[in-house]
Amino acid sequence: MTYIAGILTPVPNENKEAYVASVRKAWPLFKDYGALEMVEAWGDYIPEGEYTDFKSAVALKEEETVCFSWIIWPDKETHDKCGASMQSDPRWQNMDMPFDGKRMMWGGFTPIVAEKA
């Protein structure tokens, strides 16, 4: 069964193009490690919640936007191998991070319902 990595990233608005360039550079590496699909989305409607929301999840600052992303993997094992490669494959070290990686959050998810039109 597929496995999904979900990511929230606070990106300075002035770094939008650099962010796009960075994720385009990362996609071939993810693909080399078996990723099936990657989607990067720039937030344009991020409402404030009563208790929590996307902004507070990443401690969003003025002049930043939340990016919501996901990568679809064929299975958890493939995802985990890619994650482990980030410590050993030198290609990951050449990646730019035009955002505060300390406030980025991610997690792995096993699909329980998947519908398509």
For each residue, the residues with C-beta under 8 A, 3 or more apart:
1: 75 110 111
2: 36 72 73 74 75 111 114
3: 72 73 74 75 76 78 79 108 109 110 111
4: 70 71 72 73 108 109 110 111
5: 70 71 73 79 106 107 108 109
6: 68 69 70 106 107 108 109
7: 67 68 69 70 71 104 105 106
8: 54 57 58 66 67 68 69 104 105 106
9: 19 58 66 67 69 99 103 104
10: 58 59 60 61 64 65 66 67 99 100 103 104
11: 15 16 19 42 64 65 66 67 98 99
12: 15 63 64 98 99
13: 16 63 64 65
14: 63
15: 11 12 18 19 98 99
16: 11 13 19 20 42 65
17: 20 21
18: 15 21 22 96 98
19: 9 11 15 16 22 23 40 67 98 99
20: 16 17 23 24 40
21: 17 18 24 25 96
22: 18 19 25 26 95 96 97 98
23: 19 20 26 27 38 40 69
24: 20 21 27
25: 21 22 28 29 95 96
26: 22 23 29 30 38 95
27: 23 24 30 31 35 38
28: 25 31 32
29: 25 26 32 33 89 91 92 95
30: 26 27 33 35 38 71 82
31: 27 28 34 35
32: 28 29
33: 29 30 78 81 82 85
34: 31 73 74 78 81 82
35: 27 30 31 38 71 72 73 78 82
36: 2 72 73 74
37: 71 72
38: 23 26 27 30 35 69 70 71 72
39: 69 70 71
40: 19 20 23 67 69
41: 67 68 69
42: 11 16 65 67
43: 46 54 65 66 67 68
44:
45:
46: 43 53 54 55 60 65 66
47: 53
48: 53 55
49: 52 53 56
50:
51:
52: 49 56 57
53: 46 47 48 49 56 57
54: 8 43 46 57 58 60 66 68
55: 46 48 58 60 66
56: 49 52 53 59 60
57: 8 52 53 54 66 105
58: 8 9 10 54 55 66 103 104 105
59: 10 56 103
60: 10 46 54 55 56 64 65 66
61: 10 64
62:
63: 12 13 14
64: 10 11 12 13 60 61
65: 10 11 13 16 42 43 46 60
66: 8 9 10 11 43 46 54 55 57 58 60
67: 7 8 9 10 11 19 40 41 42 43
68: 6 7 8 41 43 54
69: 6 7 8 9 23 38 39 40 41
70: 4 5 6 7 38 39
71: 4 5 7 30 35 37 38 39 79
72: 2 3 4 35 36 37 38
73: 2 3 4 5 34 35 36 76 78 79 82
74: 2 3 34 36 78
75: 1 2 3 78 79
76: 3 73 79 80 108 110
77: 80 81
78: 3 33 34 35 73 74 75 81 82
79: 3 5 71 73 75 76 82 83 108
80: 76 77 83 84
81: 33 34 77 78 84 85
82: 30 33 34 35 73 78 79 85 86
83: 79 80 86
84: 80 81 87 88
85: 33 81 82 88 89 92
86: 82 83 89 92
87: 84
88: 84 85
89: 29 85 86 92
90: 93 94
91: 29 94 95
92: 29 85 86 89 95
93: 90
94: 90 91
95: 22 25 26 29 91 92
96: 18 21 22 25
97: 22 101
98: 11 12 15 18 19 22
99: 9 10 11 12 15 19 103 104
100: 10 103 104
101: 97 104
102:
103: 9 10 58 59 99 100
104: 7 8 9 10 58 99 100 101
105: 7 8 57 58
106: 5 6 7 8
107: 5 6
108: 3 4 5 6 76 79
109: 3 4 5 6
110: 1 3 4 76
111: 1 2 3 4 114
112:
113:
114: 2 111
115:
116:
117:
